[in-house]
Amino acid sequence: MAKRKRLSPAMLTSDVPAMTPEVKSARPPIADVANDAATTHALIELSDKISTARQEGRWIEKIPLDAIKSDYLVRDRVDADLAEMQALKDSLRANGQQTAIEVVPYGPETFGLISGWRRLAALRELYLDGGIGTVHAIVRRPDDAAASYLAMVEENEIRAGLSFYERGRIVTKAVDSGAYASDKEALSALFHAVPRAKRSKIGSFVRVVRALDDTLQFPTALSEHRGLALAQALATDAGFAGRLRAALETKQPQSANAEQAITTAVIKGAVAKATPPAQKPVTLPSGLAYVVQANGKITLSGAVLNDVAFQNRLIQTLKSMK
């Protein structure tokens, strides 16, 4: 008799191990890979753009006020007008900083100021009154000190009304710091973009700065005309600087007007000293009169000069002389 296979009892549904259904993504895996690659590429591209902007000086950063050395360069601005500084502070308080300053890396987390001294000074004063402790700045990387001075001068030529004295002073300070070999080289490099006539005037003020920077108390009040007269007196009279120093030390002027009055008086004295006394004309029998001046110039006068025939004889005589 054949044996029958015994059937196992049916398994209850609860006895079947729970199976997690497989969920298939509607998007193929390659799409995720492509998306990640695109994101990575975009981030790399953005990073490169930021790096390039920083290198080219187009990236504005927030930098703590106390991380900036304002005396990194000798400033071309000698002093700041109090009314102008107050107006700048009022503008910054009402509208915030609209224009970034320019700095150069100086050390670990430290920067040297190239341009924007007035803005930095105003922001520091506002910070003491409860303002924020940062400044918007463009970090530049000039190749050397000469490039830093050039950047400062060019920015201030556009934005700030510097006096001729301040322009002349920055030429001397750039040379004294070793950025340039001579005043002439510094003048040509720093003010290459200004008209030749203006550059020549700045050169005259360089002479004034060299001779009197430690003597004048109100140098920025010098007008263009008075500064050029000072430069001329210094160039033609070896003792002028000493006399002017003595006069200023004796009278101790307490205002720009008082200092200018003393300066003008000494200049007039130098001009009078340099002017030779008038010579009396010598009259010849022909009616021709002449005066020989100290510089060798001979001046002719007399009614006989109106005679054409006499003029011709005089000219022929002069031509025959050897």
C-alpha positions as CSV (number, residue, x, y, z in Angstrom):
1,M,0.0,0.0,0.0
2,A,1.6,3.3,-1.1
3,K,2.5,5.9,1.6
4,R,0.9,9.2,1.5
5,K,2.9,12.5,2.0
6,R,1.8,14.2,5.1
7,L,0.9,17.8,4.5
8,S,2.1,20.5,6.9
9,P,-0.5,22.7,8.3
10,A,-1.2,25.9,6.5
11,M,0.8,28.9,7.8
12,L,-1.1,31.8,9.1
13,T,-0.6,35.2,7.6
14,S,0.8,36.5,10.9
15,D,3.5,33.8,10.8
16,V,4.9,35.1,7.5
17,P,7.9,37.4,8.1
18,A,7.1,41.0,7.2
19,M,8.6,42.0,3.9
20,T,9.4,45.6,3.1
21,P,8.2,46.4,-0.3
22,E,10.8,47.7,-2.7
23,V,10.2,51.3,-3.7
24,K,11.6,52.2,-7.0
25,S,12.7,55.8,-7.7
26,A,10.9,57.5,-10.5
27,R,14.3,59.1,-11.4
28,P,17.1,56.9,-12.6
29,P,20.3,57.0,-10.4
30,I,22.3,58.7,-13.1
31,A,20.2,61.8,-12.6
32,D,21.3,62.1,-9.0
33,V,24.9,61.8,-10.1
34,A,24.5,64.4,-12.7
35,N,22.8,66.8,-10.2
36,D,25.6,66.4,-7.7
37,A,28.2,67.0,-10.4
38,A,26.4,70.1,-11.5
39,T,26.2,71.4,-8.0
40,T,29.9,70.8,-7.4
41,H,30.9,72.5,-10.6
42,A,28.7,75.5,-9.8
43,L,30.4,75.8,-6.3
44,I,33.8,75.5,-7.8
45,E,33.0,78.1,-10.4
46,L,31.6,80.5,-7.7
47,S,34.7,80.0,-5.6
48,D,36.9,80.8,-8.6
49,K,35.0,83.9,-9.3
50,I,35.3,85.1,-5.7
51,S,39.0,84.3,-5.7
52,T,39.5,86.3,-9.0
53,A,37.4,89.2,-7.7
54,R,39.6,89.3,-4.6
55,Q,42.8,89.2,-6.6
56,E,41.5,92.0,-8.9
57,G,40.3,94.2,-6.1
58,R,36.5,93.9,-6.9
59,W,35.4,92.0,-3.7
60,I,34.1,94.0,-0.8
61,E,34.6,92.5,2.7
62,K,33.6,93.4,6.2
63,I,36.7,94.0,8.3
64,P,36.9,95.0,12.0
65,L,37.9,98.6,12.5
66,D,40.6,97.7,14.9
67,A,42.2,95.4,12.3
68,I,43.2,98.3,10.0
69,K,46.5,100.3,10.5
70,S,45.6,103.9,9.3
71,D,49.3,104.9,9.4
72,Y,50.4,102.1,7.1
73,L,51.3,104.9,4.6
74,V,52.2,108.5,5.3
75,R,48.9,110.2,4.5
76,D,48.6,112.8,1.8
77,R,46.0,114.7,3.8
78,V,47.6,116.8,6.5
79,D,44.4,117.6,8.4
80,A,40.7,117.2,8.2
81,D,38.1,120.0,8.1
82,L,35.9,119.6,11.1
83,A,32.7,120.7,9.3
84,E,33.4,118.3,6.4
85,M,34.1,115.4,8.9
86,Q,30.8,116.1,10.7
87,A,28.9,116.1,7.4
88,L,30.5,112.8,6.6
89,K,29.6,111.3,9.9
90,D,26.0,112.5,9.5
91,S,25.8,110.8,6.1
92,L,27.3,107.6,7.4
93,R,24.9,107.6,10.3
94,A,21.9,108.2,8.0
95,N,22.8,106.1,4.9
96,G,25.5,103.7,6.0
97,Q,28.8,103.3,4.2
98,Q,28.3,103.8,0.5
99,T,31.9,103.6,-0.7
100,A,34.4,101.0,0.4
101,I,37.8,101.9,1.7
102,E,40.9,100.3,0.2
103,V,43.4,98.2,2.3
104,V,46.3,95.9,1.7
105,P,47.2,92.8,3.7
106,Y,49.7,93.8,6.4
107,G,49.9,90.8,8.7
108,P,47.8,88.1,10.3
109,E,44.3,89.4,10.3
110,T,45.7,92.9,9.9
111,F,45.4,95.4,7.0
112,G,47.1,98.6,6.0
113,L,45.0,101.5,4.8
114,I,45.6,102.7,1.3
115,S,42.7,105.1,0.7
116,G,39.6,106.2,2.6
117,W,41.2,107.8,5.6
118,R,38.3,110.2,6.3
119,R,35.7,107.4,6.0
120,L,37.7,105.2,8.4
121,A,38.2,108.0,10.9
122,A,34.5,108.9,10.8
123,L,33.4,105.3,11.3
124,R,35.7,105.0,14.2
125,E,34.2,108.1,15.8
126,L,30.7,106.7,15.2
127,Y,31.7,103.4,16.7
128,L,32.7,105.2,19.9
129,D,29.1,106.6,19.9
130,G,27.6,103.1,19.7
131,G,28.0,102.3,16.0
132,I,29.1,99.1,14.4
133,G,32.7,98.0,14.6
134,T,33.3,97.0,11.0
135,V,34.0,98.7,7.7
136,H,33.4,97.7,4.1
137,A,36.8,97.4,2.4
138,I,38.3,96.2,-0.8
139,V,41.5,94.2,-0.2
140,R,44.1,95.1,-2.8
141,R,47.5,93.5,-3.3
142,P,49.8,96.2,-4.7
143,D,53.2,94.8,-5.8
144,D,55.2,97.2,-3.7
145,A,55.1,100.4,-1.7
146,A,55.2,102.6,-4.8
147,A,52.0,101.0,-6.1
148,S,50.4,101.6,-2.7
149,Y,51.2,105.3,-2.7
150,L,50.0,105.5,-6.3
151,A,46.7,103.9,-5.4
152,M,46.2,106.4,-2.6
153,V,47.0,109.4,-4.7
154,E,44.9,108.4,-7.6
155,E,41.9,107.7,-5.4
156,N,42.2,111.1,-3.6
157,E,42.7,112.9,-6.9
158,I,39.3,111.7,-7.9
159,R,37.4,112.0,-4.6
160,A,39.2,114.5,-2.3
161,G,40.1,118.2,-2.7
162,L,43.7,118.1,-1.7
163,S,45.7,121.2,-1.5
164,F,48.8,121.7,-3.5
165,Y,50.8,121.6,-0.3
166,E,49.4,118.1,0.6
167,R,50.2,116.9,-2.9
168,G,53.7,118.1,-2.6
169,R,54.1,116.6,0.8
170,I,53.1,113.1,-0.3
171,V,55.8,113.2,-3.0
172,T,58.4,113.9,-0.3
173,K,57.1,111.3,2.1
174,A,57.0,108.6,-0.6
175,V,60.6,109.3,-1.4
176,D,61.6,109.4,2.3
177,S,59.9,106.0,2.8
178,G,62.1,104.5,0.1
179,A,59.2,104.0,-2.4
180,Y,61.0,106.2,-5.0
181,A,64.6,107.2,-5.5
182,S,64.0,111.0,-6.0
183,D,61.4,113.7,-5.8
184,K,61.4,114.0,-9.6
185,E,60.7,110.3,-10.0
186,A,57.9,110.3,-7.4
187,L,56.3,113.4,-8.9
188,S,56.2,111.8,-12.4
189,A,54.9,108.5,-11.1
190,L,52.3,109.6,-8.6
191,F,50.9,112.4,-10.7
192,H,51.4,111.0,-14.2
193,A,47.7,111.5,-15.0
194,V,47.4,115.2,-14.2
195,P,48.2,117.9,-16.8
196,R,51.8,119.0,-17.1
197,A,51.2,122.5,-15.9
198,K,49.5,121.2,-12.7
199,R,52.3,118.7,-12.1
200,S,54.8,121.5,-12.5
201,K,53.0,123.5,-9.7
202,I,53.0,120.4,-7.5
203,G,56.8,120.3,-8.1
204,S,57.1,123.9,-6.8
205,F,55.3,123.0,-3.7
206,V,57.6,120.0,-3.2
207,R,60.4,122.6,-2.8
208,V,58.3,124.4,-0.2
209,V,57.7,121.2,1.7
210,R,61.3,120.3,1.7
211,A,62.4,123.6,3.1
212,L,59.5,124.6,5.5
213,D,57.5,121.5,6.5
214,D,58.8,121.6,10.0
215,T,58.2,125.4,10.2
216,L,54.8,126.2,8.8
217,Q,51.9,125.7,11.2
218,F,49.1,126.2,8.7
219,P,50.6,124.9,5.5
220,T,47.3,123.8,3.9
221,A,46.0,127.3,4.0
222,L,48.7,128.3,1.5
223,S,47.0,129.5,-1.7
224,E,48.4,128.4,-5.1
225,H,49.7,132.0,-5.7
226,R,51.5,132.4,-2.4
227,G,52.9,128.9,-2.5
228,L,54.4,129.5,-5.9
229,A,55.9,132.8,-4.7
230,L,57.4,130.9,-1.8
231,A,58.9,128.4,-4.1
232,Q,60.4,131.2,-6.3
233,A,61.9,132.9,-3.3
234,L,63.4,129.7,-2.1
235,A,64.9,129.0,-5.5
236,T,66.5,132.4,-6.0
237,D,67.5,133.5,-2.5
238,A,69.7,131.1,-0.5
239,G,69.0,132.9,2.8
240,F,65.2,133.2,2.4
241,A,64.3,130.0,4.3
242,G,66.4,131.0,7.3
243,R,64.9,134.5,7.4
244,L,61.3,133.1,7.2
245,R,62.0,130.6,10.0
246,A,63.4,133.3,12.2
247,A,60.4,135.6,11.6
248,L,57.9,132.8,12.3
249,E,59.7,131.7,15.4
250,T,59.8,135.3,16.7
251,K,56.2,136.2,16.1
252,Q,54.6,132.8,16.8
253,P,51.5,133.2,14.6
254,Q,48.3,131.7,16.1
255,S,46.2,131.6,12.9
256,A,46.6,130.9,9.2
257,N,46.0,134.6,8.4
258,A,48.7,135.7,10.8
259,E,51.2,133.2,9.3
260,Q,50.4,134.3,5.8
261,A,50.9,137.9,6.7
262,I,54.4,137.1,8.0
263,T,55.2,135.0,4.9
264,T,54.0,137.7,2.5
265,A,56.2,140.3,4.3
266,V,59.3,138.2,4.1
267,I,58.6,137.4,0.4
268,K,58.3,141.1,-0.4
269,G,61.6,141.7,1.3
270,A,63.2,139.0,-0.8
271,V,61.8,140.5,-4.0
272,A,63.1,144.0,-3.0
273,K,66.5,142.6,-2.2
274,A,66.7,140.8,-5.5
275,T,65.6,143.8,-7.5
276,P,68.6,146.0,-8.4
277,P,68.3,149.7,-8.0
278,A,67.1,151.6,-11.0
279,Q,69.9,152.9,-13.2
280,K,69.9,156.5,-14.7
281,P,69.8,156.5,-18.5
282,V,72.9,157.8,-20.3
283,T,72.1,160.2,-23.2
284,L,74.3,160.3,-26.2
285,P,74.8,163.4,-28.5
286,S,72.6,161.7,-31.1
287,G,69.7,161.8,-28.6
288,L,69.8,158.1,-28.0
289,A,69.6,157.1,-24.3
290,Y,70.5,153.7,-22.9
291,V,70.4,151.9,-19.5
292,V,72.6,148.9,-18.7
293,Q,70.7,146.7,-16.2
294,A,72.2,144.2,-13.6
295,N,71.2,141.2,-15.7
296,G,73.1,142.5,-18.7
297,K,70.0,143.8,-20.5
298,I,70.4,147.1,-22.3
299,T,67.4,149.3,-22.7
300,L,67.4,152.0,-25.5
301,S,65.1,155.0,-25.5
302,G,64.8,158.4,-27.1
303,A,63.0,160.2,-29.9
304,V,65.7,159.4,-32.4
305,L,64.5,155.7,-32.4
306,N,61.5,156.9,-34.4
307,D,63.8,157.8,-37.3
308,V,63.8,154.9,-39.8
309,A,67.2,155.9,-41.2
310,F,68.7,155.9,-37.7
311,Q,67.1,152.6,-37.0
312,N,68.7,151.1,-40.1
313,R,72.2,152.5,-39.3
314,L,71.9,151.2,-35.7
315,I,71.0,147.7,-37.0
316,Q,73.8,147.7,-39.5
317,T,76.2,148.7,-36.8
318,L,75.1,145.9,-34.5
319,K,75.4,143.4,-37.3
320,S,78.9,144.5,-38.1
321,M,80.0,143.9,-34.5
322,K,81.9,140.7,-33.8
